[in-house]
């Protein structure tokens, strides 16, 4: 079955390509009565859209959503929600001279190997343009978990190249992610102002060198109740990992102390339990909010490694579809660093998983 849908009880299906007419998402499973408007969707779509600052792609898209179904008089009806975001600023001519070339780091070769045909304009279905549909679905999921259990999902940049920020996931705020202390836009979405300024300089230098750079985004989900997830094949951590890995350019995902656990002893890694009032919690959160694949009630903390943008204007070696040697320099408008626009994509996918698991949990445990 084609992999265009994600989730079980809260199910998201997307369609669209980078240079097609638009991208559409259908959300099944959203309960009735949830307030939803175009203005709600625009908040996160604006955080994701291209052209928002000097350190991202300069493609200009308004990303204005059209709600086609599933909402009546400002509230969800319980039926399928359909949302369309039209493409407005495609420049397909930028890709005509590389139609038969395989771009290093891209899915051109693997698409040909799988389908025997591909849309070479901007990456087609594998382009990050597709994530505009997921972010729209993520807005619905965020509203659902906020209403259901007071859940909140935030993502922010903690590393670009060798620059690493220190951010407390327990206290970070959306305002700190989106704005600098003087009120100006925080274009890196790194909530450490000093490191953010260094990141801007690094990204600009990399772009001037006709290159790109990668980094790490952290995601925190707060207010998640204990008990979401399954102990075997439906582990919450597994679904969150699949969600983040489904995003373009993600090369690694960890949660809690992650790979740092390899250097620890059990006595160092374990989080001891305490009782505070009528709540059981842990003193520390090295387990990242999940134990045995089930949420513990502590903040869920994940990190995703995002690779440098593959499309480069500098010349690289490659081959043509017929196997002959060639060189390639990609024209078009591309992000020198994907991280600033990645944050709302990561938030969306994590929120979708949490909404899905919450609905599944209700169906499984609230029957009697």
C-alpha positions in Angstrom: 0.0 0.0 0.0 1.4 3.4 -0.9 2.8 5.3 2.1 0.9 8.5 1.9 -1.1 8.1 5.2 0.1 8.1 8.8 -1.7 7.3 12.1 -4.6 5.0 13.1 -7.3 6.7 15.1 -6.1 10.2 14.0 -5.1 9.5 10.4 -3.4 12.0 8.1 -3.2 11.5 4.3 -1.3 13.9 2.1 -0.9 14.4 -1.7 1.1 16.9 -3.7 4.5 17.8 -5.1 6.9 20.7 -5.0 5.9 22.1 -8.4 2.4 20.8 -8.9 -0.8 22.8 -8.4 -0.8 22.4 -4.6 -0.7 20.2 -1.6 -3.7 18.7 0.1 -4.2 16.9 3.4 -7.1 14.9 4.6 -7.4 14.3 8.4 -9.7 11.5 9.6 -10.6 10.9 13.2 -10.8 14.4 14.6 -13.7 14.6 17.1 -16.5 17.1 16.4 -16.7 20.4 18.1 -13.1 21.5 17.9 -12.7 25.2 16.9 -10.8 25.5 13.6 -10.3 28.4 11.2 -7.9 29.5 8.5 -6.4 32.0 11.0 -5.6 29.0 13.3 -3.8 27.2 10.5 -1.8 30.3 9.3 0.1 30.6 12.6 2.2 27.5 12.0 2.0 27.7 8.2 3.7 31.1 8.4 6.4 29.7 10.7 7.1 27.0 8.0 6.7 29.0 4.8 9.7 29.9 2.6 10.9 33.5 2.2 10.4 34.4 5.8 14.0 35.6 6.5 17.4 36.2 4.9 18.7 32.7 5.9 16.1 30.6 4.2 15.0 29.9 0.7 13.6 33.0 -1.1 10.8 31.1 -2.8 7.7 33.2 -2.1 4.6 31.4 -1.1 1.7 32.8 0.8 0.7 29.3 2.0 -2.9 30.4 2.5 -5.0 27.3 3.3 -8.4 26.5 2.0 -10.6 24.4 4.3 -12.6 22.3 1.8 -14.5 20.0 4.2 -15.0 18.9 7.7 -15.6 22.3 9.3 -18.9 24.1 9.7 -19.5 27.4 11.4 -15.9 27.4 12.8 -16.0 23.9 14.3 -15.0 20.5 13.2 -18.0 18.2 12.3 -16.3 14.8 13.1 -16.1 14.0 9.4 -13.0 14.1 7.2 -11.2 17.4 7.2 -9.7 18.4 3.8 -7.3 21.4 3.5 -5.6 22.6 0.3 -2.6 24.8 0.1 -1.9 26.0 -3.5 1.6 26.5 -4.9 2.1 30.0 -6.3 5.8 30.6 -7.0 7.1 27.5 -8.8 10.0 28.1 -11.1 10.2 24.7 -12.9 12.5 26.1 -15.6 15.3 26.1 -13.0 15.2 22.3 -13.2 14.9 21.7 -16.9 18.6 21.3 -17.5 19.0 18.6 -14.8 16.0 16.4 -15.8 18.3 13.5 -16.6 20.9 14.1 -13.9 21.0 12.6 -10.4 21.5 15.2 -7.8 23.8 14.1 -5.0 22.0 13.6 -1.7 18.5 13.7 -3.4 16.0 10.9 -4.1 16.3 11.2 -7.9 18.1 7.8 -8.3 16.0 6.0 -5.8 12.7 7.3 -7.4 13.9 6.0 -10.8 14.8 2.7 -9.2 11.4 2.4 -7.6 9.0 3.9 -10.1 10.9 4.2 -13.4 9.5 7.7 -13.7 9.9 10.8 -11.5 8.9 14.5 -11.2 12.3 16.2 -11.4 11.0 19.7 -10.6 12.2 20.6 -7.2 12.2 17.0 -5.9 8.6 16.3 -6.6 7.0 14.2 -3.9 10.2 14.0 -1.9 10.5 17.8 -1.6 10.1 19.5 1.8 7.3 21.4 0.1 5.1 18.4 0.9 5.4 19.2 4.6 3.1 22.2 4.3 0.2 19.7 4.4 1.5 18.0 7.5 1.9 21.3 9.3 -1.7 22.1 8.6 -2.7 18.7 10.0 -0.4 19.4 13.0 -2.4 22.5 13.9 -5.5 20.3 14.3 -3.6 17.8 16.4 -2.1 20.6 18.6 -5.6 22.0 19.3 -6.9 18.5 20.0 -4.2 17.6 22.6 -4.4 21.0 24.2 -8.2 20.6 24.7 -7.9 16.9 25.7 -5.1 17.0 28.3 -3.5 20.5 28.2 -0.7 19.2 25.9 1.9 21.5 24.3 4.5 20.7 21.7 7.5 23.0 21.0 10.5 22.6 18.8 13.6 24.7 18.5 17.1 24.7 17.1 19.9 23.6 19.5 22.7 23.1 17.0 24.0 24.4 13.7 27.3 23.0 12.6 29.6 23.2 15.7 27.5 25.8 17.4 25.6 24.3 20.3 23.0 26.1 22.4 22.0 25.2 26.0 18.2 25.2 26.3 16.0 23.9 29.1 13.1 21.9 27.6 11.2 22.2 30.9 11.0 26.0 30.7 11.5 27.1 27.1 8.6 29.2 25.6 7.2 29.8 22.2 8.0 33.5 22.6 11.7 32.7 23.2 11.8 30.5 20.1 10.1 33.1 17.9 11.5 36.4 19.2 14.7 37.8 20.5 14.8 39.8 23.8 14.4 43.1 21.8 11.2 41.8 20.2 12.7 41.3 16.7 12.1 37.9 15.0 14.4 35.1 16.0 15.1 33.9 12.5 17.1 30.8 13.6 14.5 29.6 16.1 17.3 29.0 18.6 16.1 30.3 22.0 19.7 31.1 23.1 20.1 34.7 21.7 24.0 34.7 21.8 24.3 31.4 20.0 21.4 32.4 17.6 23.4 35.4 16.4 26.4 33.2 15.8 24.2 30.8 13.8 23.0 33.6 11.6 26.6 34.5 10.7 27.5 30.9 10.1 24.6 30.2 7.8 25.2 33.4 5.8 28.9 32.4 5.4 28.0 28.9 4.3 25.5 30.3 1.7 28.2 32.7 0.4 30.4 29.7 -0.1 27.7 28.0 -2.2 27.3 25.4 0.4 24.9 24.3 3.2 25.0 23.1 6.8 23.1 20.8 9.1 22.2 20.7 12.7 19.9 19.4 15.4 16.4 20.4 16.5 14.9 19.5 19.8 11.3 18.8 20.5 9.5 18.8 23.8 6.0 17.7 24.5 4.7 18.9 27.9 1.5 18.0 29.8 1.4 14.5 28.3 -0.4 12.1 30.7 1.2 8.8 31.7 -0.2 5.8 29.9 -0.1 6.7 26.2 1.5 4.0 23.9 1.7 0.3 23.7 4.3 -2.1 25.2 5.3 -3.9 22.0 4.7 -2.9 18.4 2.8 0.3 19.1 5.4 1.9 21.4 5.0 5.6 21.6 8.7 6.1 21.1 8.6 4.0 17.9 5.8 6.0 16.4 7.4 9.3 17.3 10.7 8.1 15.7 8.8 7.0 12.6 7.1 10.4 12.5 10.3 12.4 12.7 12.1 10.1 10.3 9.4 10.6 7.8 10.4 14.2 7.5 12.8 15.1 4.7 16.5 15.3 5.6 16.3 13.7 9.0 19.2 11.3 9.6 18.9 10.5 13.3 16.5 10.6 16.2 17.1 10.2 19.9 15.1 10.8 23.0 16.0 11.4 26.6 19.8 11.1 27.0 19.8 9.1 23.8 23.1 7.8 22.6 24.6 9.3 25.8 23.3 6.2 27.6 26.1 4.2 25.9 28.6 5.9 28.3 26.6 5.4 31.5 26.1 2.7 34.1 22.6 1.7 35.1 22.9 3.6 38.4 23.7 6.7 36.4 21.0 6.3 33.8 18.0 5.3 36.0 15.6 8.0 37.0 14.4 7.4 40.6 10.7 7.8 41.4 9.2 10.2 43.9 5.7 11.1 45.1 4.6 14.7 44.9 1.1 15.2 46.4 -1.0 12.7 44.4 1.4 12.5 41.5 4.1 10.0 40.9 7.0 11.3 38.9 10.8 11.0 38.5 13.4 13.2 40.0 15.2 13.5 36.7 14.2 12.8 33.1 17.0 10.9 31.4 14.3 8.5 30.0 12.8 11.4 28.0 9.2 10.9 29.1 8.8 7.3 28.0 9.3 4.0 29.7 8.6 0.7 28.1 7.2 2.5 25.1 4.5 4.2 27.2 4.5 7.8 28.4 5.5 8.4 32.0 3.9 11.8 32.5 7.3 13.6 32.4 8.1 15.9 29.4 8.8 14.0 26.2 12.1 15.2 24.9 13.4 14.2 21.4 16.1 15.4 19.1 16.4 15.1 15.3 19.6 15.4 13.3 18.9 17.3 10.1 21.4 17.0 7.3 22.7 19.9 5.2 20.6 20.8 2.2 21.5 18.6 -0.7 20.8 21.2 -3.5 24.0 23.2 -4.0 24.9 25.8 -6.6 28.5 24.7 -6.6 29.5 22.0 -9.2 29.5 18.4 -8.1 30.2 15.1 -9.9 27.3 12.8 -10.8 25.9 10.6 -13.5 23.0 10.8 -16.0 20.1 8.4 -16.1 21.9 6.4 -18.8 25.0 6.0 -16.5 27.3 8.4 -18.3 29.5 10.8 -16.2 28.5 14.4 -15.7 28.7 17.4 -13.4 25.8 19.2 -11.8 25.2 22.6 -10.2 21.6 23.0 -8.9 19.9 26.2 -9.7 16.7 27.3 -7.9 16.1 28.7 -4.5 17.2 26.5 -1.6 17.7 26.8 2.2 21.4 27.0 3.2 20.2 25.5 6.5 17.0 23.6 6.9 16.7 24.0 10.7 14.9 27.3 11.1 11.9 26.0 9.1 12.1 22.5 10.4 10.8 23.4 13.9 7.1 23.7 13.0 7.4 20.5 10.9 8.7 18.5 13.9 6.0 20.0 16.2 3.3 18.9 13.7 4.5 15.3 13.5 4.9 14.9 17.3 1.5 16.4 17.9 -0.1 14.1 15.3 1.4 11.1 17.1 0.2 12.3 20.5 -3.3 13.0 19.2 -3.4 9.5 17.6 -2.3 7.7 20.7 -4.6 9.7 23.0 -7.6 8.7 20.8 -6.4 5.1 20.7 -6.0 5.1 24.5 -9.5 6.4 25.0 -10.9 3.6 22.8 -8.8 0.9 24.5 -9.1 1.8 28.2 -12.3 3.9 28.6 -14.8 1.3 27.5 -16.0 0.4 31.0 
